[in-house]
Amino acid sequence: MTPTGRATGSILSAMAAAGIFRLGGTLVGTNAFRLYEGELGVRLPLGGMANTGDIDIAQFEKLSVALQDQVEPGLAETFSALKFDPVPGLGKGRTWRWAQEGSGQLVEFLTPAFGDETIRDLQALGVGAQALNYLNFLIAEPIHAAAIYRSGVLVQVPRPERYAIHKLIIAARRRDGAGSLKPVKDREQAAFLIKAMAEDRLDDLAAAYATATEAGPRWREHIGNSLKRMPETKAILESLGA
């Protein structure tokens, strides 16, 4: 497996020690994608689809309240030790983004939205979070994964089949104009995972695809718009019979 870089590994290790993953925090985005090597038994290709400078952590807002537990030490103390500063935003004092001095690396906190994409509180983590629609699908039923850094860091990531289908959705929601590489990266990651899972995890892939397409017309529209640009991936998903 590809080792996790020192900068990212040290941050994940500190967050794991504080209890973020124990309290339901889920690593999402490309740093989660990189850890599917171990889950799927594949080697990630070199290139842009596996490169990132950001660490994104998501948690359900209701879970954060229900746990009645908090990270220890607090994340403000953890990030201060790692030379992170809060990034000012529009959340009325709620900090949901942190930037590391010198490197500019970002840590962002997210939570599912069911309508307005506002800033919410994650009580268990003691931070604000940007609420995003469709994120509930991504972080439902997460799994454990090992980040290869020093003696290893146990984290929580989305199920790979949900990650792949979610990438189809958000790729269609992004602005795909000149100079925007994020939708391309989303589609590349989705295509890679769907092709890998088509070989020996068809049932998992079919279940996630069916769940998303049955969620409503907007879900099907976003997935369909992405698949128009991905004929090989479209053929795989259509063969599932969902």
N, C-alpha and C positions, 0 to 999 in steps of 0.2 A: 504493500500500500504506500501511496505517496505521503511522506511526512507532512505534518502541518508546520508552517513556517514559525519562526521564533516569535514574531510579533503577535500573530493570531493565536498561537499556542499559549502564550503567557496570559493573554486576555481570557481565553476559554478556561484555562486552569484556575484563574482567580475567580471567575464567575461560578465555576463548579464548586469551588471551596466555599463560596458565600451561600450556596444553596439554590441558585437560579434554576438549575435543571431538576433538582429534587422537588422544587415547588411548581413544577409544570411549565417552566420556560422551555421553548422549543427553538432550536437554531434553525433558521430558514435562510433562503437565498443560496448563493453560490457556495458559501462555506459548508452548507448542508449537502449540496450536490457533490462536492469533493469527497464526502465520506461514504458515498454509495459504492465505492470500489469494494469495500469489505462486505456490504450487504448483498451486492449482486455478483460479486466475484468477477469483476471486469476491470480493465485498465482504462482510465480516463485518457482521452486524446490530449496531446499538448495543444495549446492555443487559447484563444480568447474565451471560450465557453467555460473554462475552469479558473479563470483569473478574476480576482476581486480584492478590493481593499476595505470592504465594509463587513461588519458583523451585525446581523439582524436577529433579534430575539422576539418571539411572539408568545403571547399567553392569552387565554380566555379571561375576560374581565370578571365574569361571575366566579370562575374557579379561584381567581386571586382573592376574592372576598370570602369565599366559602372555606378556604384553607385555614384561616385564622392563625397564620404563621407568617414570618417574615425572614428575609435574607439576613445573615449575620456573618461578617459585619455589613453595615448598610452599603448600598452601591455607591453613594457619594464618597465614602471612605475608600472603597475598593478602587474606584476610578481615579481618585486623587493620587493614590499610591502609584498608579500606572501613568500618571501625568496626563490624564484626560480632563478636559474642561467642558462644562455644559454649553451647548449651542443654543443661543437665544432663539425663541420661536414665538408663535402666536397663541400658545397654549395657556396664557394667563398664569405664568409662573410654573407651569408643569413642564419639566425637562424630559424630553423623550429622545434627544440626540446628544451624543458626547463625542468630542473630537480630541485625538491625541496630539499633544504638543510635538511639533517637529515632523512627525510622519503624516499627520493629517488623517489618519485612519479613523473611521467613524464606527460607533456602536449605536444602533437604533432599536427602539422598542416599539412593537406593533401589537395590535389586538383586533379581533374581528369586528366589523361594523355590519349593521343590518339596516342600512339607510344612510344617514349622514356620516361622513368620514371626518370626524372631529378628533380632538385630543381627549383621551380618557385616563383614568387613574388605575394603575395596577397595584393594589394595596400590598400584596405579598412581596412584591419586588421593590416597592417604595419609589416608583418612578411613574411618569406619564407615558402614554403610548399613543401613537398614531393609529386611529381606527381605519381599517380597510375592508371594503366589501370583498367577498369570496374567500377571505382568509380563513373563515371557519372550516371550509372544505379542506384546506391545506393541512391544518394542524390537528384535525380530528384523528384519534387513534395513533399518536406518534410512536416511534420505536427508539430504542437505544442504539448508539453508535460510538465507536472509539476513535478519538482524534489522536494520531500518532505524534505525541509531543512528550519528551522526557519519559516518564514512566507510564504515560497514557492518560487521557482525559475522557471520562464517560460523559457523553452529552445526550441530548434528545433531539431527534430530527423527524421531519415528516416521513410518512410512508412513501417510497419512491414512486409508486403508481399515482398517488395523489399529487405529488410534486410535479410529475410530468403533465398531468391534465390541467393542473392549476397554471402552469406556464403557458399552455395554449390560451387560457382565458386572459391572463394579464398581458400577453403579447398583443392581443387584439385591442386591449384597452389603452395601450400606450400610443403616443404619437410616433408614427413611423416615418418621420420626415428625414430630410438630409441631415447627416451628422448624428443621428440617433442610432446607437448600436444596441441598446437594451432590448428592443423587440427581436432583433436578429439573434441575440444571445439566448433569449427566452425560447425561441423556436429551435435553436440548435440543441439546447439542453433537453427539451421535450422529445425531440426526434431521437436523440441518443438513448435516452432511458426507455422510450417505447420500443425501439428496435431491440435493445438488450433484453427487456422483459418479455418480448414476443417469443423468445426462444424457450423459456422454461417457467414463466410466471404469468401465463395467459389469464388464468382465473382472477388473479389479483388485479391485473390491468383491466379486464372486462368489468369487474365490479366497480372500480373507480370511475370508469368511463360511463357506465350506466347511471351511477349515482349523480354525476354531474349533468348528463344530458336530460335526466328526469327532473332536475331541480327547477327548470323553468325555461321559457323561450329566450330570455336574455343570455342564459348560460349556453344554450345551444347556438345562439347567434355568434357569441364570442369564439367558441370552439370552432365553429364552421368557418369563420373568417380567417382564423389562423391556418386551418387545414387547406384552404384554397391555395396557399403558398407551399404546401408540404404534401405533394402527391403520394410519396412513398409512405409517409406516416398515416395519411388518410386511408390508404389501402389496408394497412395493418388494422386500424381501428374499425373500419367497416367490416372486416372479416370476423370481428368478434360477435357480430350479430346484435349489438346493443341498440 
